Amino acid sequence: MAGGNWTSQNKKQPGVYINVKSSMEQAASVGDRGIVAICEPLSWGPEDEIMTIHTGDDFTPFIGYDLMNKKALFLREILKGTDHTKGPVKVLLYRPSTTGATKAYAALEPLTVTAKYNGTRGNDISISVIADPDDEGSFTVQTVVDGMIKHTQTGKVVADLKGNDWVVFSGTGKLVASAGIPLTGGSDGIVSSAAHSAFLKALEPHSFNIVIYDGSDRIVQAAYVAFIKRMRDNLGKKCQAVMAGAESNSDAVISVKNGVVLSDETTLTPEQTTWWVGGSEAGAKYSESLVYAQYPDAVNVSPRLNASEIDDALSKGQIVFFEEFGSVKIVSDNNTLTTYTPDKGEAFSLNQVIRTLDTVASDIYVNFSKNYIGKIQNNAPGRDLLKAWIVGYLNEIQANGGIQNFVADDVVVEAGEAINSVVITLAIQPVAAVEKIYITATLTD
């Protein structure tokens, strides 16, 4: 269904077109958040498709490595959450195709074994063909990864063997015993910038809250910025992008300034800390802020910024990490919007406010598309139904601390210029977490 922002009532497609404006000066069932998307070069797994990983899933079927492997670091960081907010509920993971990638293989005449996917993970696989002492001519064929048996089957000829999650078999003839023959020749290849364009095209039909770009290519970064703005403004999909070092002047873009050091002395660059920021921003509810949110297992920042450097980064709308009492926290939960207008005041630079407004816009979009468009008449009773739902919905948001000072008269539903259109005006005042507390202490005798 069509959606997005509007300036005049000239849309061709049926849909829900929503403008959200701040009721502040420049200074029913609520939908869930928690979906983050990322394009990540990998050493295993299917290429050029969106894979969905839920919290608690085994990572192995998706990336070829389990939770504790260093190759799974990016997923561990994405799913961490903070000391007072949850991480995402699912990750949309895309492995880009690469130039020069190859599959590992081994020849055990007459059997040829080939890794299921391109990548260096295939080099960790070996195959054992063991003669069955109780059945002459029969063999047990084991697929072994990192010394652990992952699959076992029996057969007498190559045609008896079935592929599994790790390898495929080919060839003709009788099997021959062979112990621990390793697969070799697997390579990851090189990711081109065009791979990110393919990812964004594949991602467009999906619903998500945050898309992460963890690279440093400014051309690719610009492509993500353009994509996320188009998703918000033209398609009505309320989402944000997280990247490092961006100065985009947009409430759609969250930029990370510095990195962190983990307790095991692993240093994460600003690009790598986009993993945690992206996951945390996706997982935070509309009533939650990441101001002073603690980065779990981080003990220091890299680089450390002095007060003037922090002020400069904040003036550019960047996320800044600082260390305090042995823990690492976010200074302010802000985005890169730094130029304010009457329609987008300073409050729009706070991600908690954006989460609230995006939740409202997305939920109205979903509810109206499912229950109202084409199903009710554009007359006074029909428009009253629309208003009643919105009022009830916003009262729930207010009860949960997302907005304040809302009354039913803040919602107006009127007939549009066309006989089949309506115009909905609503004024809401999002609540934001306290960031600055000023105290005057007077000492007396």
C-alpha positions as CSV (number, residue, x, y, z in Angstrom):
1,M,0.0,0.0,0.0
2,A,1.2,3.5,-0.7
3,G,2.3,5.9,2.0
4,G,4.7,8.7,3.0
5,N,4.5,12.4,3.5
6,W,2.3,14.8,1.6
7,T,2.2,18.5,0.7
8,S,-0.9,18.6,-1.5
9,Q,-3.8,16.2,-1.9
10,N,-2.7,14.9,-5.3
11,K,-1.8,11.3,-4.6
12,K,-2.9,8.6,-7.2
13,Q,-2.7,5.5,-5.1
14,P,-5.0,4.6,-2.2
15,G,-3.1,4.8,1.0
16,V,-2.3,6.5,4.2
17,Y,-0.2,9.7,3.9
18,I,1.0,11.1,7.2
19,N,2.8,14.2,8.2
20,V,3.9,14.4,11.8
21,K,4.6,17.9,13.1
22,S,5.8,19.0,16.5
23,S,3.2,20.6,18.8
24,M,6.2,22.1,20.7
25,E,7.9,25.2,19.8
26,Q,11.5,25.0,18.7
27,A,13.0,24.3,21.9
28,A,-5.5,0.8,20.8
29,S,-2.7,-1.6,20.4
30,V,0.7,-0.1,20.2
31,G,3.0,-1.8,17.7
32,D,6.2,-3.4,18.8
33,R,9.7,-2.3,17.8
34,G,12.9,-4.4,17.7
35,I,13.9,-5.2,14.1
36,V,17.4,-4.3,12.8
37,A,18.9,-5.0,9.4
38,I,22.5,-5.3,8.3
39,C,24.5,-6.2,5.2
40,E,27.6,-8.1,6.5
41,P,30.4,-9.9,4.6
42,L,30.5,-13.4,5.9
43,S,32.5,-16.6,5.5
44,W,29.5,-18.9,5.2
45,G,25.8,-18.9,4.4
46,P,23.5,-18.1,1.4
47,E,24.3,-14.9,-0.6
48,D,22.0,-12.1,-1.8
49,E,19.0,-13.0,0.4
50,I,17.5,-11.7,3.6
51,M,17.9,-14.1,6.5
52,T,15.9,-13.6,9.7
53,I,17.6,-14.4,13.0
54,H,15.5,-14.2,16.2
55,T,16.8,-13.7,19.7
56,G,17.9,-17.0,21.1
57,D,18.5,-18.6,17.7
58,D,21.6,-20.7,17.0
59,F,23.8,-18.6,14.8
60,T,25.4,-21.6,13.1
61,P,22.8,-22.2,10.3
62,F,23.1,-18.6,9.3
63,I,26.8,-17.7,9.5
64,G,28.5,-21.0,10.0
65,Y,29.7,-20.2,13.6
66,D,28.2,-20.4,17.0
67,L,27.5,-17.6,19.5
68,M,31.0,-17.6,21.1
69,N,33.1,-17.6,17.9
70,K,34.8,-14.3,17.1
71,K,33.1,-14.4,13.7
72,A,29.7,-13.9,15.6
73,L,30.9,-10.8,17.4
74,F,28.8,-8.5,15.3
75,L,25.6,-10.4,16.1
76,R,26.5,-10.6,19.8
77,E,26.9,-6.8,19.9
78,I,23.7,-6.1,18.0
79,L,21.7,-8.3,20.4
80,K,23.2,-7.0,23.7
81,G,20.8,-4.3,24.6
82,T,21.7,-1.9,27.4
83,D,21.5,-1.8,31.2
84,H,17.9,-0.6,31.0
85,T,16.6,-1.4,27.6
86,K,16.3,-4.6,25.6
87,G,18.1,-5.4,22.4
88,P,16.2,-6.2,19.1
89,V,13.9,-9.2,18.8
90,K,15.2,-10.1,15.3
91,V,18.0,-9.3,12.9
92,L,17.5,-9.2,9.1
93,L,20.9,-10.4,7.9
94,Y,22.1,-10.1,4.3
95,R,25.3,-11.8,3.1
96,P,26.4,-10.0,0.0
97,S,27.9,-11.8,-3.0
98,T,31.6,-11.2,-3.6
99,T,34.1,-11.2,-6.4
100,G,36.5,-14.1,-6.3
101,A,34.6,-16.2,-3.7
102,T,35.1,-20.0,-3.9
103,K,33.8,-23.1,-2.3
104,A,36.1,-25.5,-0.5
105,Y,36.3,-29.0,-1.8
106,A,38.0,-32.4,-1.5
107,A,38.5,-35.3,-3.9
108,L,38.2,-38.8,-2.5
109,E,38.1,-40.8,-5.7
110,P,35.5,-41.6,-6.8
111,L,33.8,-39.1,-4.4
112,T,34.0,-35.3,-4.7
113,V,32.9,-33.3,-1.7
114,T,32.1,-29.5,-2.0
115,A,31.2,-27.1,0.7
116,K,27.5,-25.9,0.5
117,Y,28.5,-22.2,0.4
118,N,31.4,-20.0,-0.7
119,G,33.8,-18.9,2.0
120,T,36.7,-19.8,4.2
121,R,34.5,-21.6,6.7
122,G,34.5,-24.5,4.2
123,N,38.2,-25.0,4.9
124,D,37.2,-26.1,8.5
125,I,35.3,-29.1,7.1
126,S,36.7,-32.6,6.7
127,I,35.2,-35.9,5.6
128,S,35.8,-39.3,7.0
129,V,34.7,-42.5,5.1
130,I,34.9,-45.4,7.5
131,A,34.4,-49.1,6.5
132,D,31.6,-50.8,8.4
133,P,33.1,-54.0,10.0
134,D,29.7,-55.6,10.2
135,D,28.5,-55.0,6.7
136,E,31.1,-55.6,4.0
137,G,31.1,-52.9,1.3
138,S,29.2,-50.4,3.5
139,F,30.7,-47.2,4.8
140,T,29.9,-44.6,7.4
141,V,30.5,-41.1,6.1
142,Q,31.0,-38.3,8.6
143,T,31.0,-34.6,8.0
144,V,33.3,-33.0,10.6
145,V,33.5,-29.3,11.4
146,D,36.2,-28.0,13.7
147,G,36.7,-31.6,14.9
148,M,33.1,-32.1,15.8
149,I,30.9,-34.6,13.9
150,K,28.0,-32.6,12.4
151,H,26.4,-35.3,10.2
152,T,26.6,-39.1,9.8
153,Q,25.2,-41.3,7.1
154,T,25.9,-44.7,5.5
155,G,26.2,-45.9,2.0
156,K,28.0,-48.2,-0.4
157,V,28.2,-46.0,-3.5
158,V,28.4,-42.3,-4.0
159,A,24.8,-42.2,-5.2
160,D,23.7,-43.3,-1.7
161,L,25.0,-40.1,-0.1
162,K,22.8,-37.1,0.5
163,G,24.0,-33.6,1.0
164,N,23.6,-31.9,4.4
165,D,23.9,-28.4,5.9
166,W,27.6,-28.4,5.2
167,V,28.5,-30.2,2.1
168,V,27.2,-31.8,-1.2
169,F,28.5,-35.0,-2.7
170,S,29.1,-35.9,-6.3
171,G,30.7,-38.6,-8.4
172,T,29.9,-42.2,-9.3
173,G,31.2,-45.5,-8.1
174,K,31.9,-47.5,-5.0
175,L,33.0,-45.6,-1.8
176,V,36.5,-46.1,-0.6
177,A,37.7,-45.7,3.1
178,S,39.4,-42.5,3.9
179,A,40.1,-40.9,7.2
180,G,39.8,-37.1,7.8
181,I,40.3,-35.6,4.4
182,P,40.0,-31.8,4.7
183,L,38.2,-29.5,2.3
184,T,40.4,-26.7,1.0
185,G,40.3,-23.8,-1.4
186,G,37.4,-21.9,0.1
187,S,37.7,-18.1,-0.1
188,D,35.5,-15.1,0.9
189,G,36.2,-12.9,-2.0
190,I,35.9,-9.1,-2.1
191,V,32.7,-7.1,-1.5
192,S,32.0,-4.3,-4.0
193,S,30.0,-1.1,-3.2
194,A,27.3,-2.4,-5.6
195,A,26.5,-5.2,-3.1
196,H,25.1,-2.6,-0.8
197,S,22.7,-1.3,-3.5
198,A,21.5,-4.9,-4.0
199,F,21.0,-5.2,-0.2
200,L,18.9,-2.0,0.0
201,K,16.8,-3.2,-2.9
202,A,16.2,-6.5,-1.2
203,L,15.5,-4.8,2.1
204,E,12.9,-2.4,0.8
205,P,9.8,-4.7,1.1
206,H,10.6,-5.7,4.7
207,S,9.6,-3.9,7.9
208,F,12.4,-2.8,10.1
209,N,13.3,-0.1,12.6
210,I,17.0,0.4,12.1
211,V,19.4,-0.4,9.2
212,I,23.1,-0.5,10.1
213,Y,26.0,0.4,7.8
214,D,29.3,-0.6,9.5
215,G,31.7,0.5,6.8
216,S,33.5,3.8,6.1
217,D,32.9,4.3,2.3
218,R,31.3,7.8,2.0
219,I,29.7,6.9,-1.3
220,V,28.0,3.9,0.2
221,Q,27.1,5.9,3.3
222,A,25.3,8.5,1.1
223,A,23.4,5.6,-0.6
224,Y,22.1,4.5,2.8
225,V,21.1,8.1,3.7
226,A,19.2,8.5,0.4
227,F,17.5,5.1,0.9
228,I,16.4,5.8,4.5
229,K,15.0,9.2,3.6
230,R,13.1,7.7,0.7
231,M,11.7,5.0,2.9
232,R,10.4,7.6,5.4
233,D,9.2,10.3,3.1
234,N,8.0,8.5,0.0
235,L,7.0,5.1,1.2
236,G,5.8,5.9,4.7
237,K,8.1,3.3,6.4
238,K,9.4,4.9,9.6
239,C,12.9,3.7,10.1
240,Q,16.4,5.1,10.8
241,A,20.0,4.4,9.6
242,V,23.0,4.0,11.9
243,M,26.5,4.6,10.7
244,A,29.8,6.1,11.8
245,G,31.0,9.7,11.2
246,A,28.0,10.9,9.3
247,E,26.9,14.6,9.3
248,S,23.6,14.3,7.5
249,N,21.4,16.9,9.3
250,S,18.6,14.4,9.4
251,D,16.4,12.8,12.0
252,A,16.6,9.7,9.9
253,V,20.3,9.2,10.4
254,I,22.1,8.3,13.7
255,S,25.9,8.8,13.6
256,V,28.5,7.3,15.9
257,K,31.6,9.3,16.8
258,N,33.9,7.0,18.7
259,G,34.5,3.4,19.6
260,V,34.8,1.3,22.8
261,V,37.1,-1.2,24.5
262,L,35.6,-4.5,25.8
263,S,36.6,-6.3,28.9
264,D,38.6,-8.9,26.9
265,E,40.6,-5.9,25.5
266,T,38.9,-6.1,22.1
267,T,38.8,-2.6,20.7
268,L,35.8,-1.8,18.5
269,T,36.1,1.0,16.0
270,P,33.3,3.6,15.6
271,E,32.2,1.6,12.6
272,Q,32.0,-1.6,14.7
273,T,30.1,0.1,17.6
274,T,27.3,0.8,15.1
275,W,26.4,-2.8,15.8
276,W,25.5,-2.1,19.4
277,V,24.0,1.3,18.7
278,G,21.8,0.0,15.9
279,G,20.6,-3.0,18.0
280,S,19.9,-0.8,21.0
281,E,18.1,1.9,19.1
282,A,15.9,-0.8,17.4
283,G,15.1,-2.5,20.7
284,A,14.3,0.7,22.7
285,K,10.6,1.4,23.2
286,Y,9.0,4.7,22.4
287,S,8.9,5.4,26.1
288,E,12.6,4.7,26.6
289,S,15.8,6.7,26.0
290,L,19.4,5.7,25.6
291,V,20.6,8.8,27.4
292,Y,23.4,7.5,29.7
293,A,22.6,3.9,28.7
294,Q,25.4,1.6,29.7
295,Y,27.2,-0.4,27.0
296,P,27.4,-4.0,28.6
297,D,31.0,-5.4,28.9
298,A,32.6,-2.2,27.7
299,V,35.3,-0.8,30.0
300,N,36.8,2.1,28.1
301,V,36.3,4.3,25.0
302,S,38.5,4.7,22.0
303,P,39.4,7.4,21.4
304,R,38.7,9.2,24.6
305,L,37.3,12.7,23.9
306,N,37.8,15.8,26.0
307,A,34.9,18.1,26.9
308,S,35.3,20.4,23.9
309,E,35.5,17.4,21.5
310,I,32.3,16.0,23.0
311,D,30.6,19.3,22.7
312,D,31.7,19.5,19.0
313,A,30.5,16.0,18.3
314,L,27.1,16.7,19.9
315,S,26.7,19.9,17.9
316,K,27.0,17.7,14.8
317,G,24.4,15.4,16.1
318,Q,26.7,12.4,16.8
319,I,26.4,9.6,19.4
320,V,29.3,9.9,21.8
321,F,30.6,7.3,24.3
322,F,32.3,8.3,27.5
323,E,33.7,6.3,30.4
324,E,32.5,6.9,34.0
325,F,33.3,4.8,37.1
326,G,34.5,1.9,35.0
327,S,31.5,1.7,32.7
328,V,30.9,3.1,29.2
329,K,27.7,5.1,28.5
330,I,26.1,7.2,25.8
331,V,26.1,10.9,26.4
332,S,22.9,11.7,24.5
333,D,20.5,9.7,22.5
334,N,20.5,12.0,19.5
335,N,20.4,11.9,15.7
336,T,22.1,14.2,13.1
337,L,19.3,16.7,12.8
338,T,21.0,20.1,13.6
339,T,19.0,22.6,11.7
340,Y,15.5,23.2,13.1
341,T,12.3,24.5,11.5
342,P,8.8,25.2,12.9
343,D,7.7,21.8,11.6
344,K,10.8,20.0,13.0
345,G,12.0,21.6,16.2
346,E,14.9,20.7,18.3
347,A,12.9,17.8,19.9
348,F,13.2,16.0,16.6
349,S,16.9,15.6,17.2
350,L,16.1,13.2,20.1
351,N,15.7,9.6,19.1
352,Q,13.1,8.9,21.8
353,V,10.9,11.6,20.2
354,I,11.5,10.0,16.8
355,R,10.6,6.6,18.2
356,T,7.3,7.9,19.6
357,L,6.4,9.7,16.4
358,D,7.4,6.8,14.2
359,T,5.4,4.4,16.4
360,V,2.3,6.6,16.0
361,A,2.7,7.0,12.3
362,S,3.4,3.3,11.7
363,D,0.5,2.1,13.8
364,I,-2.0,4.4,12.2
365,Y,-0.7,3.3,8.8
366,V,-1.1,-0.4,9.6
367,N,-4.5,-0.1,11.3
368,F,-6.0,2.1,8.6
369,S,-4.7,-0.1,5.8
370,K,-6.2,-3.2,7.4
371,N,-9.4,-2.0,8.8
372,Y,-10.6,1.3,7.2
373,I,-9.5,1.9,3.6
374,G,-12.3,0.7,1.3
375,K,-14.3,-0.6,4.3
376,I,-15.9,2.5,5.7
377,Q,-17.8,5.4,4.1
378,N,-16.4,8.9,3.8
379,N,-19.2,10.6,5.8
380,A,-19.5,12.0,9.3
381,P,-20.1,8.6,11.0
382,G,-17.2,7.0,9.1
383,R,-14.9,9.9,10.0
384,D,-16.0,9.6,13.6
385,L,-14.9,6.0,13.6
386,L,-11.5,7.1,12.4
387,K,-11.2,9.7,15.1
388,A,-12.4,7.4,17.9
389,W,-9.7,4.8,17.1
390,I,-6.9,7.5,17.0
391,V,-8.1,9.0,20.3
392,G,-8.2,5.6,22.0
393,Y,-4.8,4.7,20.6
394,L,-3.1,8.0,21.6
395,N,-4.6,7.7,25.1
396,E,-2.8,4.3,25.4
397,I,0.4,6.0,24.3
398,Q,-0.1,8.7,26.9
399,A,-0.9,6.1,29.6
400,N,2.5,4.4,28.8
401,G,4.4,7.7,29.1
402,G,5.1,8.3,25.4
403,I,3.2,11.6,25.1
404,Q,1.7,14.1,27.5
405,N,-1.1,16.7,27.6
406,F,-3.1,15.0,24.9
407,V,-6.9,15.5,24.7
408,A,-9.4,14.3,22.2
409,D,-9.7,17.7,20.6
410,D,-6.1,17.4,19.4
411,V,-7.4,15.0,16.7
412,V,-9.4,16.4,13.8
413,V,-10.7,14.2,11.0
414,E,-12.1,16.1,8.0
415,A,-13.3,15.4,4.5
416,G,-10.5,15.9,1.9
417,E,-10.7,17.7,-1.4
418,A,-11.6,14.5,-3.2
419,I,-14.8,12.7,-2.4
420,N,-12.9,9.6,-1.4
421,S,-10.2,11.2,0.8
422,V,-9.9,12.4,4.4
423,V,-7.4,14.7,6.1
424,I,-6.4,13.9,9.6
425,T,-4.7,16.5,11.8
426,L,-3.3,15.4,15.2
427,A,-1.2,17.3,17.7
428,I,1.0,15.3,20.1
429,Q,3.6,16.3,22.6
430,P,6.2,13.5,23.0
431,V,7.9,12.9,26.3
432,A,11.7,12.8,26.4
433,A,14.0,11.6,29.2
434,V,15.7,14.1,31.4
435,E,19.1,14.9,30.0
436,K,20.1,18.0,32.0
437,I,19.5,18.8,35.6
438,Y,20.5,22.2,36.9
439,I,21.0,22.5,40.7
440,T,21.6,25.6,42.7
441,A,22.9,24.7,46.2
442,T,23.0,27.4,48.8
443,L,25.2,26.9,51.9
444,T,24.1,28.6,55.1
445,D,25.7,28.7,58.5
